[in-house]
Amino acid sequence: MSRYYRFRLPPWAREWLIICEKCVLPIMIFQAIRTLFLPTTFDVLLLGVLIGIFIAFRLRWI
């Protein structure tokens, strides 16, 4: 099993990864507020996916 290192990526991919990492939290907060006021199945699933991505970034899995 080879480890995934973000610094082995090409510079353009690393830059996009950093941009995505910075954008996940505001999108997740907006989605949580939206889910509180207008809950649908899609909103709850999307919020779950965003929370999973956020946790993966925080634990450096991505």
C-alpha positions as CSV (number, residue, x, y, z in Angstrom):
1,M,0.0,0.0,0.0
2,S,1.6,3.3,-1.0
3,R,0.8,6.4,1.0
4,Y,-0.8,9.4,-0.6
5,Y,1.3,12.5,-0.3
6,R,-0.2,15.8,-1.4
7,F,3.2,17.2,-2.2
8,R,3.8,14.5,-4.9
9,L,1.0,16.1,-6.9
10,P,1.7,18.4,-9.8
11,P,1.6,22.1,-8.7
12,W,-1.8,22.8,-10.4
13,A,-3.4,19.9,-8.7
14,R,-2.0,20.9,-5.3
15,E,-3.3,24.4,-5.8
16,W,-6.8,23.2,-6.5
17,L,-6.7,20.9,-3.5
18,I,-5.7,23.9,-1.3
19,I,-8.6,26.0,-2.8
20,C,-11.1,23.2,-2.2
21,E,-9.8,22.8,1.4
22,K,-10.4,26.5,2.1
23,C,-13.9,26.5,0.5
24,V,-15.4,23.5,2.2
25,L,-16.1,25.1,5.6
26,P,-18.1,28.1,4.3
27,I,-20.1,25.8,1.9
28,M,-20.7,23.4,4.8
29,I,-22.0,26.2,7.1
30,F,-24.3,27.5,4.4
31,Q,-25.6,24.0,3.7
32,A,-26.2,23.4,7.4
33,I,-28.3,26.6,7.7
34,R,-30.2,25.7,4.6
35,T,-30.8,22.2,5.9
36,L,-32.2,23.6,9.2
37,F,-34.8,25.7,7.4
38,L,-35.6,23.6,4.4
39,P,-34.7,19.9,5.0
40,T,-34.8,17.6,2.1
41,T,-33.2,14.2,1.6
42,F,-30.7,15.7,-0.8
43,D,-29.7,18.5,1.5
44,V,-29.1,16.0,4.4
45,L,-27.0,13.7,2.1
46,L,-25.1,16.7,0.7
47,L,-24.4,18.0,4.2
48,G,-23.1,14.5,5.2
49,V,-20.8,14.4,2.3
50,L,-19.5,17.9,3.0
51,I,-18.9,16.9,6.7
52,G,-17.0,13.8,5.5
53,I,-14.8,15.8,3.2
54,F,-14.1,18.4,5.9
55,I,-13.1,15.7,8.4
56,A,-10.9,14.1,5.7
57,F,-9.1,17.4,5.1
58,R,-8.7,18.1,8.9
59,L,-7.2,14.6,9.5
60,R,-5.0,15.0,6.5
61,W,-6.5,12.0,4.7
62,I,-6.6,14.1,1.6
